């Protein structure tokens, strides 16, 4: 009788270990997904700022239907926050460019569990495209 009880205890501990491990993996995956979503929200805000700059006349500090002259400092006063850090490419934007790219690098690790979450947004005068790389 003692051997059966010992076997059941060992089996129970193994199942508990598997359940805890699965829970940790689910939590890490959810943390990365949440970080990805937060970065995407920040990037949408930057897109609105960039399109506002594009449409604003030069006399009011805008681009007069151009992204030329835009810098990351014109999009935000702080290019990093609790969600991650953001980079505008190219910075400053030369005249004649029809789109800009803002890359957000998160604080959580991505799908490969080695590199941080990264979301890239391309902004045009009337639209935007967001792509999550990791």
QUIMO-V524658 format. One line per field, one symbol per residue. phi: phi as a letter, one per 40 degrees, with the letter a starting at -180 (. if undefined). psi: psi as a letter, one per 30 degrees, with the letter a starting at -180 (. if undefined). burial: 1 if it has 24 or more other ideal C-beta (glycine too) atoms within 12 Angstrom, else 0. Layout:
phi: ???
psi: ???
burial: ???
This chain:
phi: .ccccccccccccccccccccccccccccccccccccccccccccccccccccdcccccbgbbfgacdgcbccccacbcaaccibbbcbcbccccgccabbbbbbccbccccgbbcdbbbbbbbcbaabbbcca
psi: eeeeeeeeeeeeeeeeeeeeeeeeeeeeeeeeeeeeeeeeeeeeeeeeeeeeeefklefggafihkfkfkleffelfjgkafealkkkkljlklkfkfllkkkkkafllaefgellkkkkkkklegllkkkjf.
burial: 00000000000000000000000000000001001101110111111011101100000000100110111101110010001111110000100010111111110101000001111111100001010101
